[in-house]
Amino acid sequence: MDPEAAQTARESLDLAFHMSNILDTGLDRHTLSILIALCDLGLNPEALAAVVKELRQEPSPSSTMPTAPS
């Protein structure tokens, strides 16, 4: 990627991240960049949003693991 294209990509991600923060999505920059890349590959943005919402509702693996007896 040439330097000008890389700079444009960084600026676009910065803008998308700023908008994401204003909308209080809770997405970090890395996750947002992955979601944008998936959209660029043709995945449906509404389907991706539904997956993100569903994954957020699931308990984290660490909270579901049994603890060892003391």
mmCIF file as Biopython writes it, N, C-alpha, C and O atoms, coordinates in Angstrom:
data_model
#
loop_
_atom_site.group_PDB
_atom_site.id
_atom_site.type_symbol
_atom_site.label_atom_id
_atom_site.label_alt_id
_atom_site.label_comp_id
_atom_site.label_asym_id
_atom_site.label_entity_id
_atom_site.label_seq_id
_atom_site.pdbx_PDB_ins_code
_atom_site.Cartn_x
_atom_site.Cartn_y
_atom_site.Cartn_z
_atom_site.occupancy
_atom_site.B_iso_or_equiv
_atom_site.auth_seq_id
_atom_site.auth_asym_id
_atom_site.pdbx_PDB_model_num
ATOM 1   N N  . MET A ? 1  ? 0.851   -1.172  0.000  1.0 0.0 1  A 1 
ATOM 2   C CA . MET A ? 1  ? 0.000   0.000   0.000  1.0 0.0 1  A 1 
ATOM 3   C C  . MET A ? 1  ? 0.898   1.236   0.000  1.0 0.0 1  A 1 
ATOM 4   O O  . MET A ? 1  ? 1.832   1.338   0.795  1.0 0.0 1  A 1 
ATOM 5   N N  . ASP A ? 2  ? 0.606   2.159   -0.888 1.0 0.0 2  A 1 
ATOM 6   C CA . ASP A ? 2  ? 1.446   3.352   -0.948 1.0 0.0 2  A 1 
ATOM 7   C C  . ASP A ? 2  ? 1.168   4.246   0.264  1.0 0.0 2  A 1 
ATOM 8   O O  . ASP A ? 2  ? 0.104   4.140   0.875  1.0 0.0 2  A 1 
ATOM 9   N N  . PRO A ? 3  ? 2.103   5.116   0.615  1.0 0.0 3  A 1 
ATOM 10  C CA . PRO A ? 3  ? 1.969   5.943   1.824  1.0 0.0 3  A 1 
ATOM 11  C C  . PRO A ? 3  ? 0.710   6.818   1.835  1.0 0.0 3  A 1 
ATOM 12  O O  . PRO A ? 3  ? 0.102   7.014   2.887  1.0 0.0 3  A 1 
ATOM 13  N N  . GLU A ? 4  ? 0.326   7.334   0.690  1.0 0.0 4  A 1 
ATOM 14  C CA . GLU A ? 4  ? -0.864  8.189   0.633  1.0 0.0 4  A 1 
ATOM 15  C C  . GLU A ? 4  ? -2.135  7.376   0.909  1.0 0.0 4  A 1 
ATOM 16  O O  . GLU A ? 4  ? -3.030  7.832   1.620  1.0 0.0 4  A 1 
ATOM 17  N N  . ALA A ? 5  ? -2.199  6.184   0.346  1.0 0.0 5  A 1 
ATOM 18  C CA . ALA A ? 5  ? -3.356  5.320   0.589  1.0 0.0 5  A 1 
ATOM 19  C C  . ALA A ? 5  ? -3.396  4.879   2.049  1.0 0.0 5  A 1 
ATOM 20  O O  . ALA A ? 5  ? -4.472  4.794   2.641  1.0 0.0 5  A 1 
ATOM 21  N N  . ALA A ? 6  ? -2.231  4.598   2.633  1.0 0.0 6  A 1 
ATOM 22  C CA . ALA A ? 6  ? -2.176  4.206   4.043  1.0 0.0 6  A 1 
ATOM 23  C C  . ALA A ? 6  ? -2.640  5.353   4.930  1.0 0.0 6  A 1 
ATOM 24  O O  . ALA A ? 6  ? -3.360  5.133   5.904  1.0 0.0 6  A 1 
ATOM 25  N N  . GLN A ? 7  ? -2.233  6.569   4.603  1.0 0.0 7  A 1 
ATOM 26  C CA . GLN A ? 7  ? -2.655  7.738   5.375  1.0 0.0 7  A 1 
ATOM 27  C C  . GLN A ? 7  ? -4.162  7.941   5.265  1.0 0.0 7  A 1 
ATOM 28  O O  . GLN A ? 7  ? -4.816  8.251   6.260  1.0 0.0 7  A 1 
ATOM 29  N N  . THR A ? 8  ? -4.711  7.773   4.087  1.0 0.0 8  A 1 
ATOM 30  C CA . THR A ? 8  ? -6.154  7.908   3.894  1.0 0.0 8  A 1 
ATOM 31  C C  . THR A ? 8  ? -6.905  6.843   4.685  1.0 0.0 8  A 1 
ATOM 32  O O  . THR A ? 8  ? -7.938  7.129   5.291  1.0 0.0 8  A 1 
ATOM 33  N N  . ALA A ? 9  ? -6.388  5.619   4.681  1.0 0.0 9  A 1 
ATOM 34  C CA . ALA A ? 9  ? -7.015  4.534   5.436  1.0 0.0 9  A 1 
ATOM 35  C C  . ALA A ? 9  ? -6.993  4.830   6.927  1.0 0.0 9  A 1 
ATOM 36  O O  . ALA A ? 9  ? -7.983  4.601   7.621  1.0 0.0 9  A 1 
ATOM 37  N N  . ARG A ? 10 ? -5.862  5.341   7.426  1.0 0.0 10 A 1 
ATOM 38  C CA . ARG A ? 10 ? -5.761  5.694   8.851  1.0 0.0 10 A 1 
ATOM 39  C C  . ARG A ? 10 ? -6.754  6.798   9.211  1.0 0.0 10 A 1 
ATOM 40  O O  . ARG A ? 10 ? -7.417  6.733   10.246 1.0 0.0 10 A 1 
ATOM 41  N N  . GLU A ? 11 ? -6.850  7.805   8.355  1.0 0.0 11 A 1 
ATOM 42  C CA . GLU A ? 11 ? -7.774  8.914   8.615  1.0 0.0 11 A 1 
ATOM 43  C C  . GLU A ? 11 ? -9.223  8.432   8.590  1.0 0.0 11 A 1 
ATOM 44  O O  . GLU A ? 11 ? -10.040 8.875   9.397  1.0 0.0 11 A 1 
ATOM 45  N N  . SER A ? 12 ? -9.536  7.536   7.677  1.0 0.0 12 A 1 
ATOM 46  C CA . SER A ? 12 ? -10.892 6.985   7.609  1.0 0.0 12 A 1 
ATOM 47  C C  . SER A ? 12 ? -11.216 6.184   8.857  1.0 0.0 12 A 1 
ATOM 48  O O  . SER A ? 12 ? -12.317 6.291   9.397  1.0 0.0 12 A 1 
ATOM 49  N N  . LEU A ? 13 ? -10.265 5.380   9.319  1.0 0.0 13 A 1 
ATOM 50  C CA . LEU A ? 13 ? -10.474 4.608   10.537 1.0 0.0 13 A 1 
ATOM 51  C C  . LEU A ? 13 ? -10.609 5.534   11.742 1.0 0.0 13 A 1 
ATOM 52  O O  . LEU A ? 13 ? -11.441 5.296   12.618 1.0 0.0 13 A 1 
ATOM 53  N N  . ASP A ? 14 ? -9.798  6.586   11.791 1.0 0.0 14 A 1 
ATOM 54  C CA . ASP A ? 14 ? -9.912  7.556   12.884 1.0 0.0 14 A 1 
ATOM 55  C C  . ASP A ? 14 ? -11.295 8.179   12.920 1.0 0.0 14 A 1 
ATOM 56  O O  . ASP A ? 14 ? -11.885 8.326   13.990 1.0 0.0 14 A 1 
ATOM 57  N N  . LEU A ? 15 ? -11.813 8.546   11.759 1.0 0.0 15 A 1 
ATOM 58  C CA . LEU A ? 15 ? -13.148 9.139   11.677 1.0 0.0 15 A 1 
ATOM 59  C C  . LEU A ? 15 ? -14.216 8.133   12.107 1.0 0.0 15 A 1 
ATOM 60  O O  . LEU A ? 15 ? -15.119 8.474   12.872 1.0 0.0 15 A 1 
ATOM 61  N N  . ALA A ? 16 ? -14.115 6.909   11.624 1.0 0.0 16 A 1 
ATOM 62  C CA . ALA A ? 16 ? -15.089 5.874   11.995 1.0 0.0 16 A 1 
ATOM 63  C C  . ALA A ? 16 ? -15.014 5.594   13.496 1.0 0.0 16 A 1 
ATOM 64  O O  . ALA A ? 16 ? -16.044 5.389   14.138 1.0 0.0 16 A 1 
ATOM 65  N N  . PHE A ? 17 ? -13.807 5.584   14.059 1.0 0.0 17 A 1 
ATOM 66  C CA . PHE A ? 17 ? -13.640 5.339   15.492 1.0 0.0 17 A 1 
ATOM 67  C C  . PHE A ? 17 ? -14.233 6.485   16.302 1.0 0.0 17 A 1 
ATOM 68  O O  . PHE A ? 17 ? -14.860 6.260   17.338 1.0 0.0 17 A 1 
ATOM 69  N N  . HIS A ? 18 ? -14.038 7.700   15.837 1.0 0.0 18 A 1 
ATOM 70  C CA . HIS A ? 18 ? -14.613 8.864   16.515 1.0 0.0 18 A 1 
ATOM 71  C C  . HIS A ? 18 ? -16.140 8.775   16.495 1.0 0.0 18 A 1 
ATOM 72  O O  . HIS A ? 18 ? -16.790 9.017   17.512 1.0 0.0 18 A 1 
ATOM 73  N N  . MET A ? 19 ? -16.701 8.436   15.362 1.0 0.0 19 A 1 
ATOM 74  C CA . MET A ? 19 ? -18.158 8.281   15.260 1.0 0.0 19 A 1 
ATOM 75  C C  . MET A ? 19 ? -18.630 7.154   16.172 1.0 0.0 19 A 1 
ATOM 76  O O  . MET A ? 19 ? -19.669 7.271   16.821 1.0 0.0 19 A 1 
ATOM 77  N N  . SER A ? 20 ? -17.874 6.069   16.221 1.0 0.0 20 A 1 
ATOM 78  C CA . SER A ? 20 ? -18.211 4.936   17.074 1.0 0.0 20 A 1 
ATOM 79  C C  . SER A ? 20 ? -18.245 5.356   18.544 1.0 0.0 20 A 1 
ATOM 80  O O  . SER A ? 20 ? -19.118 4.928   19.299 1.0 0.0 20 A 1 
ATOM 81  N N  . ASN A ? 21 ? -17.284 6.198   18.942 1.0 0.0 21 A 1 
ATOM 82  C CA . ASN A ? 21 ? -17.254 6.682   20.322 1.0 0.0 21 A 1 
ATOM 83  C C  . ASN A ? 21 ? -18.429 7.609   20.615 1.0 0.0 21 A 1 
ATOM 84  O O  . ASN A ? 21 ? -19.015 7.545   21.696 1.0 0.0 21 A 1 
ATOM 85  N N  . ILE A ? 22 ? -18.773 8.464   19.669 1.0 0.0 22 A 1 
ATOM 86  C CA . ILE A ? 22 ? -19.916 9.364   19.845 1.0 0.0 22 A 1 
ATOM 87  C C  . ILE A ? 22 ? -21.193 8.549   20.027 1.0 0.0 22 A 1 
ATOM 88  O O  . ILE A ? 22 ? -22.047 8.889   20.845 1.0 0.0 22 A 1 
ATOM 89  N N  . LEU A ? 23 ? -21.312 7.471   19.257 1.0 0.0 23 A 1 
ATOM 90  C CA . LEU A ? 23 ? -22.493 6.612   19.341 1.0 0.0 23 A 1 
ATOM 91  C C  . LEU A ? 23 ? -22.412 5.624   20.507 1.0 0.0 23 A 1 
ATOM 92  O O  . LEU A ? 23 ? -23.341 4.850   20.736 1.0 0.0 23 A 1 
ATOM 93  N N  . ASP A ? 24 ? -21.306 5.655   21.237 1.0 0.0 24 A 1 
ATOM 94  C CA . ASP A ? 24 ? -21.101 4.809   22.408 1.0 0.0 24 A 1 
ATOM 95  C C  . ASP A ? 24 ? -21.292 3.326   22.082 1.0 0.0 24 A 1 
ATOM 96  O O  . ASP A ? 24 ? -22.014 2.613   22.778 1.0 0.0 24 A 1 
ATOM 97  N N  . THR A ? 25 ? -20.631 2.876   21.008 1.0 0.0 25 A 1 
ATOM 98  C CA . THR A ? 25 ? -20.755 1.478   20.584 1.0 0.0 25 A 1 
ATOM 99  C C  . THR A ? 25 ? -19.940 0.536   21.452 1.0 0.0 25 A 1 
ATOM 100 O O  . THR A ? 25 ? -20.256 -0.651  21.543 1.0 0.0 25 A 1 
ATOM 101 N N  . GLY A ? 26 ? -18.894 1.048   22.092 1.0 0.0 26 A 1 
ATOM 102 C CA . GLY A ? 26 ? -18.035 0.191   22.895 1.0 0.0 26 A 1 
ATOM 103 C C  . GLY A ? 26 ? -17.036 -0.606  22.078 1.0 0.0 26 A 1 
ATOM 104 O O  . GLY A ? 26 ? -16.363 -1.490  22.608 1.0 0.0 26 A 1 
ATOM 105 N N  . LEU A ? 27 ? -16.933 -0.299  20.786 1.0 0.0 27 A 1 
ATOM 106 C CA . LEU A ? 27 ? -15.986 -1.021  19.924 1.0 0.0 27 A 1 
ATOM 107 C C  . LEU A ? 27 ? -14.609 -0.383  20.039 1.0 0.0 27 A 1 
ATOM 108 O O  . LEU A ? 27 ? -14.482 0.841   20.009 1.0 0.0 27 A 1 
ATOM 109 N N  . ASP A ? 28 ? -13.574 -1.217  20.171 1.0 0.0 28 A 1 
ATOM 110 C CA . ASP A ? 28 ? -12.224 -0.676  20.149 1.0 0.0 28 A 1 
ATOM 111 C C  . ASP A ? 28 ? -11.785 -0.498  18.691 1.0 0.0 28 A 1 
ATOM 112 O O  . ASP A ? 28 ? -12.439 -0.980  17.767 1.0 0.0 28 A 1 
ATOM 113 N N  . ARG A ? 29 ? -10.688 0.190   18.515 1.0 0.0 29 A 1 
ATOM 114 C CA . ARG A ? 29 ? -10.209 0.510   17.160 1.0 0.0 29 A 1 
ATOM 115 C C  . ARG A ? 29 ? -9.926  -0.760  16.345 1.0 0.0 29 A 1 
ATOM 116 O O  . ARG A ? 29 ? -10.238 -0.814  15.155 1.0 0.0 29 A 1 
ATOM 117 N N  . HIS A ? 30 ? -9.344  -1.766  16.975 1.0 0.0 30 A 1 
ATOM 118 C CA . HIS A ? 30 ? -9.004  -2.997  16.261 1.0 0.0 30 A 1 
ATOM 119 C C  . HIS A ? 30 ? -10.264 -3.726  15.791 1.0 0.0 30 A 1 
ATOM 120 O O  . HIS A ? 30 ? -10.351 -4.146  14.637 1.0 0.0 30 A 1 
ATOM 121 N N  . THR A ? 31 ? -11.230 -3.873  16.684 1.0 0.0 31 A 1 
ATOM 122 C CA . THR A ? 31 ? -12.479 -4.546  16.325 1.0 0.0 31 A 1 
ATOM 123 C C  . THR A ? 31 ? -13.197 -3.792  15.219 1.0 0.0 31 A 1 
ATOM 124 O O  . THR A ? 31 ? -13.707 -4.392  14.273 1.0 0.0 31 A 1 
ATOM 125 N N  . LEU A ? 32 ? -13.231 -2.478  15.345 1.0 0.0 32 A 1 
ATOM 126 C CA . LEU A ? 32 ? -13.867 -1.664  14.321 1.0 0.0 32 A 1 
ATOM 127 C C  . LEU A ? 32 ? -13.187 -1.844  12.968 1.0 0.0 32 A 1 
ATOM 128 O O  . LEU A ? 32 ? -13.863 -1.926  11.943 1.0 0.0 32 A 1 
ATOM 129 N N  . SER A ? 33 ? -11.864 -1.907  12.955 1.0 0.0 33 A 1 
ATOM 130 C CA . SER A ? 33 ? -11.154 -2.077  11.683 1.0 0.0 33 A 1 
ATOM 131 C C  . SER A ? 33 ? -11.468 -3.441  11.062 1.0 0.0 33 A 1 
ATOM 132 O O  . SER A ? 33 ? -11.574 -3.561  9.841  1.0 0.0 33 A 1 
ATOM 133 N N  . ILE A ? 34 ? -11.618 -4.471  11.907 1.0 0.0 34 A 1 
ATOM 134 C CA . ILE A ? 34 ? -11.979 -5.795  11.389 1.0 0.0 34 A 1 
ATOM 135 C C  . ILE A ? 34 ? -13.383 -5.765  10.797 1.0 0.0 34 A 1 
ATOM 136 O O  . ILE A ? 34 ? -13.615 -6.314  9.720  1.0 0.0 34 A 1 
ATOM 137 N N  . LEU A ? 35 ? -14.318 -5.128  11.492 1.0 0.0 35 A 1 
ATOM 138 C CA . LEU A ? 35 ? -15.694 -5.042  10.988 1.0 0.0 35 A 1 
ATOM 139 C C  . LEU A ? 35 ? -15.756 -4.273  9.673  1.0 0.0 35 A 1 
ATOM 140 O O  . LEU A ? 35 ? -16.495 -4.651  8.765  1.0 0.0 35 A 1 
ATOM 141 N N  . ILE A ? 36 ? -14.992 -3.210  9.572  1.0 0.0 36 A 1 
ATOM 142 C CA . ILE A ? 36 ? -14.950 -2.436  8.323  1.0 0.0 36 A 1 
ATOM 143 C C  . ILE A ? 36 ? -14.373 -3.293  7.196  1.0 0.0 36 A 1 
ATOM 144 O O  . ILE A ? 36 ? -14.885 -3.281  6.076  1.0 0.0 36 A 1 
ATOM 145 N N  . ALA A ? 37 ? -13.310 -4.030  7.494  1.0 0.0 37 A 1 
ATOM 146 C CA . ALA A ? 37 ? -12.703 -4.903  6.477  1.0 0.0 37 A 1 
ATOM 147 C C  . ALA A ? 37 ? -13.694 -5.962  6.008  1.0 0.0 37 A 1 
ATOM 148 O O  . ALA A ? 37 ? -13.759 -6.265  4.817  1.0 0.0 37 A 1 
ATOM 149 N N  . LEU A ? 38 ? -14.468 -6.527  6.937  1.0 0.0 38 A 1 
ATOM 150 C CA . LEU A ? 38 ? -15.473 -7.521  6.560  1.0 0.0 38 A 1 
ATOM 151 C C  . LEU A ? 38 ? -16.549 -6.906  5.672  1.0 0.0 38 A 1 
ATOM 152 O O  . LEU A ? 38 ? -17.013 -7.541  4.725  1.0 0.0 38 A 1 
ATOM 153 N N  . CYS A ? 39 ? -16.944 -5.675  5.974  1.0 0.0 39 A 1 
ATOM 154 C CA . CYS A ? 39 ? -17.910 -4.981  5.113  1.0 0.0 39 A 1 
ATOM 155 C C  . CYS A ? 39 ? -17.320 -4.741  3.730  1.0 0.0 39 A 1 
ATOM 156 O O  . CYS A ? 39 ? -18.010 -4.883  2.721  1.0 0.0 39 A 1 
ATOM 157 N N  . ASP A ? 40 ? -16.036 -4.375  3.686  1.0 0.0 40 A 1 
ATOM 158 C CA . ASP A ? 40 ? -15.364 -4.161  2.401  1.0 0.0 40 A 1 
ATOM 159 C C  . ASP A ? 40 ? -15.325 -5.445  1.573  1.0 0.0 40 A 1 
ATOM 160 O O  . ASP A ? 40 ? -15.311 -5.397  0.343  1.0 0.0 40 A 1 
ATOM 161 N N  . LEU A ? 41 ? -15.308 -6.585  2.249  1.0 0.0 41 A 1 
ATOM 162 C CA . LEU A ? 41 ? -15.300 -7.872  1.555  1.0 0.0 41 A 1 
ATOM 163 C C  . LEU A ? 41 ? -16.694 -8.300  1.107  1.0 0.0 41 A 1 
ATOM 164 O O  . LEU A ? 41 ? -16.855 -9.316  0.431  1.0 0.0 41 A 1 
ATOM 165 N N  . GLY A ? 42 ? -17.698 -7.512  1.490  1.0 0.0 42 A 1 
ATOM 166 C CA . GLY A ? 42 ? -19.047 -7.784  1.015  1.0 0.0 42 A 1 
ATOM 167 C C  . GLY A ? 42 ? -20.004 -8.359  2.034  1.0 0.0 42 A 1 
ATOM 168 O O  . GLY A ? 42 ? -21.151 -8.655  1.700  1.0 0.0 42 A 1 
ATOM 169 N N  . LEU A ? 43 ? -19.557 -8.528  3.283  1.0 0.0 43 A 1 
ATOM 170 C CA . LEU A ? 43 ? -20.479 -9.031  4.301  1.0 0.0 43 A 1 
ATOM 171 C C  . LEU A ? 43 ? -21.526 -7.969  4.619  1.0 0.0 43 A 1 
ATOM 172 O O  . LEU A ? 43 ? -21.257 -6.769  4.556  1.0 0.0 43 A 1 
ATOM 173 N N  . ASN A ? 44 ? -22.696 -8.425  4.952  1.0 0.0 44 A 1 
ATOM 174 C CA . ASN A ? 44 ? -23.811 -7.539  5.243  1.0 0.0 44 A 1 
ATOM 175 C C  . ASN A ? 44 ? -23.574 -6.836  6.581  1.0 0.0 44 A 1 
ATOM 176 O O  . ASN A ? 44 ? -23.427 -7.508  7.601  1.0 0.0 44 A 1 
ATOM 177 N N  . PRO A ? 45 ? -23.532 -5.488  6.602  1.0 0.0 45 A 1 
ATOM 178 C CA . PRO A ? 45 ? -23.283 -4.752  7.847  1.0 0.0 45 A 1 
ATOM 179 C C  . PRO A ? 45 ? -24.342 -5.013  8.913  1.0 0.0 45 A 1 
ATOM 180 O O  . PRO A ? 45 ? -24.021 -5.060  10.101 1.0 0.0 45 A 1 
ATOM 181 N N  . GLU A ? 46 ? -25.590 -5.183  8.508  1.0 0.0 46 A 1 
ATOM 182 C CA . GLU A ? 46 ? -26.643 -5.447  9.487  1.0 0.0 46 A 1 
ATOM 183 C C  . GLU A ? 46 ? -26.455 -6.820  10.127 1.0 0.0 46 A 1 
ATOM 184 O O  . GLU A ? 46 ? -26.704 -6.991  11.320 1.0 0.0 46 A 1 
ATOM 185 N N  . ALA A ? 47 ? -26.021 -7.789  9.342  1.0 0.0 47 A 1 
ATOM 186 C CA . ALA A ? 47 ? -25.751 -9.118  9.884  1.0 0.0 47 A 1 
ATOM 187 C C  . ALA A ? 47 ? -24.567 -9.069  10.849 1.0 0.0 47 A 1 
ATOM 188 O O  . ALA A ? 47 ? -24.598 -9.715  11.897 1.0 0.0 47 A 1 
ATOM 189 N N  . LEU A ? 48 ? -23.531 -8.314  10.508 1.0 0.0 48 A 1 
ATOM 190 C CA . LEU A ? 48 ? -22.384 -8.165  11.403 1.0 0.0 48 A 1 
ATOM 191 C C  . LEU A ? 48 ? -22.807 -7.509  12.712 1.0 0.0 48 A 1 
ATOM 192 O O  . LEU A ? 48 ? -22.377 -7.927  13.786 1.0 0.0 48 A 1 
ATOM 193 N N  . ALA A ? 49 ? -23.652 -6.478  12.623 1.0 0.0 49 A 1 
ATOM 194 C CA . ALA A ? 49 ? -24.135 -5.810  13.833 1.0 0.0 49 A 1 
ATOM 195 C C  . ALA A ? 49 ? -24.910 -6.787  14.708 1.0 0.0 49 A 1 
ATOM 196 O O  . ALA A ? 49 ? -24.772 -6.775  15.932 1.0 0.0 49 A 1 
ATOM 197 N N  . ALA A ? 50 ? -25.717 -7.627  14.087 1.0 0.0 50 A 1 
ATOM 198 C CA . ALA A ? 50 ? -26.488 -8.614  14.851 1.0 0.0 50 A 1 
ATOM 199 C C  . ALA A ? 50 ? -25.558 -9.602  15.550 1.0 0.0 50 A 1 
ATOM 200 O O  . ALA A ? 50 ? -25.811 -9.987  16.691 1.0 0.0 50 A 1 
ATOM 201 N N  . VAL A ? 51 ? -24.491 -10.014 14.881 1.0 0.0 51 A 1 
ATOM 202 C CA . VAL A ? 51 ? -23.531 -10.940 15.484 1.0 0.0 51 A 1 
ATOM 203 C C  . VAL A ? 51 ? -22.831 -10.282 16.672 1.0 0.0 51 A 1 
ATOM 204 O O  . VAL A ? 51 ? -22.666 -10.905 17.721 1.0 0.0 51 A 1 
ATOM 205 N N  . VAL A ? 52 ? -22.421 -9.021  16.507 1.0 0.0 52 A 1 
ATOM 206 C CA . VAL A ? 52 ? -21.759 -8.305  17.600 1.0 0.0 52 A 1 
ATOM 207 C C  . VAL A ? 52 ? -22.702 -8.204  18.796 1.0 0.0 52 A 1 
ATOM 208 O O  . VAL A ? 52 ? -22.286 -8.443  19.930 1.0 0.0 52 A 1 
ATOM 209 N N  . LYS A ? 53 ? -23.952 -7.857  18.558 1.0 0.0 53 A 1 
ATOM 210 C CA . LYS A ? 53 ? -24.920 -7.757  19.657 1.0 0.0 53 A 1 
ATOM 211 C C  . LYS A ? 53 ? -25.098 -9.103  20.353 1.0 0.0 53 A 1 
ATOM 212 O O  . LYS A ? 53 ? -25.151 -9.171  21.581 1.0 0.0 53 A 1 
ATOM 213 N N  . GLU A ? 54 ? -25.189 -10.170 19.565 1.0 0.0 54 A 1 
ATOM 214 C CA . GLU A ? 54 ? -25.378 -11.497 20.140 1.0 0.0 54 A 1 
ATOM 215 C C  . GLU A ? 54 ? -24.173 -11.924 20.962 1.0 0.0 54 A 1 
ATOM 216 O O  . GLU A ? 54 ? -24.321 -12.491 22.045 1.0 0.0 54 A 1 
ATOM 217 N N  . LEU A ? 55 ? -22.979 -11.651 20.449 1.0 0.0 55 A 1 
ATOM 218 C CA . LEU A ? 55 ? -21.770 -12.028 21.185 1.0 0.0 55 A 1 
ATOM 219 C C  . LEU A ? 55 ? -21.647 -11.258 22.494 1.0 0.0 55 A 1 
ATOM 220 O O  . LEU A ? 55 ? -21.123 -11.786 23.475 1.0 0.0 55 A 1 
ATOM 221 N N  . ARG A ? 56 ? -22.115 -10.037 22.520 1.0 0.0 56 A 1 
ATOM 222 C CA . ARG A ? 56 ? -22.063 -9.245  23.748 1.0 0.0 56 A 1 
ATOM 223 C C  . ARG A ? 56 ? -23.023 -9.768  24.805 1.0 0.0 56 A 1 
ATOM 224 O O  . ARG A ? 56 ? -22.804 -9.556  25.997 1.0 0.0 56 A 1 
ATOM 225 N N  . GLN A ? 57 ? -24.067 -10.440 24.390 1.0 0.0 57 A 1 
ATOM 226 C CA . GLN A ? 57 ? -25.048 -10.962 25.339 1.0 0.0 57 A 1 
ATOM 227 C C  . GLN A ? 57 ? -24.589 -12.261 25.981 1.0 0.0 57 A 1 
ATOM 228 O O  . GLN A ? 57 ? -25.057 -12.619 27.063 1.0 0.0 57 A 1 
ATOM 229 N N  . GLU A ? 58 ? -23.679 -12.969 25.326 1.0 0.0 58 A 1 
ATOM 230 C CA . GLU A ? 58 ? -23.192 -14.235 25.863 1.0 0.0 58 A 1 
ATOM 231 C C  . GLU A ? 58 ? -22.236 -13.957 27.021 1.0 0.0 58 A 1 
ATOM 232 O O  . GLU A ? 58 ? -21.452 -13.009 26.970 1.0 0.0 58 A 1 
ATOM 233 N N  . PRO A ? 59 ? -22.303 -14.782 28.063 1.0 0.0 59 A 1 
ATOM 234 C CA . PRO A ? 59 ? -21.362 -14.592 29.170 1.0 0.0 59 A 1 
ATOM 235 C C  . PRO A ? 59 ? -19.946 -14.885 28.695 1.0 0.0 59 A 1 
ATOM 236 O O  . PRO A ? 59 ? -19.737 -15.720 27.816 1.0 0.0 59 A 1 
ATOM 237 N N  . SER A ? 60 ? -18.982 -14.196 29.280 1.0 0.0 60 A 1 
ATOM 238 C CA . SER A ? 60 ? -17.597 -14.427 28.887 1.0 0.0 60 A 1 
ATOM 239 C C  . SER A ? 60 ? -17.159 -15.800 29.354 1.0 0.0 60 A 1 
ATOM 240 O O  . SER A ? 60 ? -17.661 -16.285 30.368 1.0 0.0 60 A 1 
ATOM 241 N N  . PRO A ? 61 ? -16.235 -16.449 28.644 1.0 0.0 61 A 1 
ATOM 242 C CA . PRO A ? 61 ? -15.786 -17.793 29.014 1.0 0.0 61 A 1 
ATOM 243 C C  . PRO A ? 61 ? -15.231 -17.860 30.433 1.0 0.0 61 A 1 
ATOM 244 O O  . PRO A ? 61 ? -15.406 -18.874 31.109 1.0 0.0 61 A 1 
ATOM 245 N N  . SER A ? 62 ? -14.570 -16.809 30.897 1.0 0.0 62 A 1 
ATOM 246 C CA . SER A ? 62 ? -13.984 -16.843 32.240 1.0 0.0 62 A 1 
ATOM 247 C C  . SER A ? 62 ? -15.064 -16.840 33.321 1.0 0.0 62 A 1 
ATOM 248 O O  . SER A ? 62 ? -14.847 -17.364 34.413 1.0 0.0 62 A 1 
ATOM 249 N N  . SER A ? 63 ? -16.241 -16.247 33.020 1.0 0.0 63 A 1 
ATOM 250 C CA . SER A ? 63 ? -17.280 -16.207 34.041 1.0 0.0 63 A 1 
ATOM 251 C C  . SER A ? 63 ? -18.061 -17.512 34.098 1.0 0.0 63 A 1 
ATOM 252 O O  . SER A ? 63 ? -18.780 -17.749 35.068 1.0 0.0 63 A 1 
ATOM 253 N N  . THR A ? 64 ? -17.940 -18.366 33.082 1.0 0.0 64 A 1 
ATOM 254 C CA . THR A ? 64 ? -18.667 -19.621 33.078 1.0 0.0 64 A 1 
ATOM 255 C C  . THR A ? 64 ? -17.809 -20.808 33.491 1.0 0.0 64 A 1 
ATOM 256 O O  . THR A ? 64 ? -18.321 -21.916 33.655 1.0 0.0 64 A 1 
ATOM 257 N N  . MET A ? 65 ? -16.505 -20.589 33.662 1.0 0.0 65 A 1 
ATOM 258 C CA . MET A ? 65 ? -15.619 -21.689 34.026 1.0 0.0 65 A 1 
ATOM 259 C C  . MET A ? 65 ? -15.748 -21.964 35.523 1.0 0.0 65 A 1 
ATOM 260 O O  . MET A ? 65 ? -15.784 -21.040 36.335 1.0 0.0 65 A 1 
ATOM 261 N N  . PRO A ? 66 ? -15.817 -23.231 35.868 1.0 0.0 66 A 1 
ATOM 262 C CA . PRO A ? 66 ? -15.908 -23.557 37.296 1.0 0.0 66 A 1 
ATOM 263 C C  . PRO A ? 66 ? -14.604 -23.194 38.004 1.0 0.0 66 A 1 
ATOM 264 O O  . PRO A ? 66 ? -13.521 -23.267 37.424 1.0 0.0 66 A 1 
ATOM 265 N N  . THR A ? 67 ? -14.732 -22.810 39.241 1.0 0.0 67 A 1 
ATOM 266 C CA . THR A ? 67 ? -13.534 -22.489 40.017 1.0 0.0 67 A 1 
ATOM 267 C C  . THR A ? 67 ? -13.064 -23.724 40.776 1.0 0.0 67 A 1 
ATOM 268 O O  . THR A ? 67 ? -13.860 -24.583 41.156 1.0 0.0 67 A 1 
ATOM 269 N N  . ALA A ? 68 ? -11.791 -23.791 40.982 1.0 0.0 68 A 1 
ATOM 270 C CA . ALA A ? 68 ? -11.227 -24.931 41.695 1.0 0.0 68 A 1 
ATOM 271 C C  . ALA A ? 68 ? -11.548 -24.803 43.179 1.0 0.0 68 A 1 
ATOM 272 O O  . ALA A ? 68 ? -11.514 -23.702 43.728 1.0 0.0 68 A 1 
ATOM 273 N N  . PRO A ? 69 ? -11.856 -25.914 43.826 1.0 0.0 69 A 1 
ATOM 274 C CA . PRO A ? 69 ? -12.131 -25.849 45.268 1.0 0.0 69 A 1 
ATOM 275 C C  . PRO A ? 69 ? -10.909 -25.435 46.051 1.0 0.0 69 A 1 
ATOM 276 O O  . PRO A ? 69 ? -9.788  -25.779 45.676 1.0 0.0 69 A 1 
ATOM 277 N N  . SER A ? 70 ? -11.102 -24.699 47.136 1.0 0.0 70 A 1 
ATOM 278 C CA . SER A ? 70 ? -9.977  -24.221 47.943 1.0 0.0 70 A 1 
ATOM 279 C C  . SER A ? 70 ? -9.564  -25.244 48.974 1.0 0.0 70 A 1 
ATOM 280 O O  . SER A ? 70 ? -8.631  -25.006 49.741 1.0 0.0 70 A 1 
#
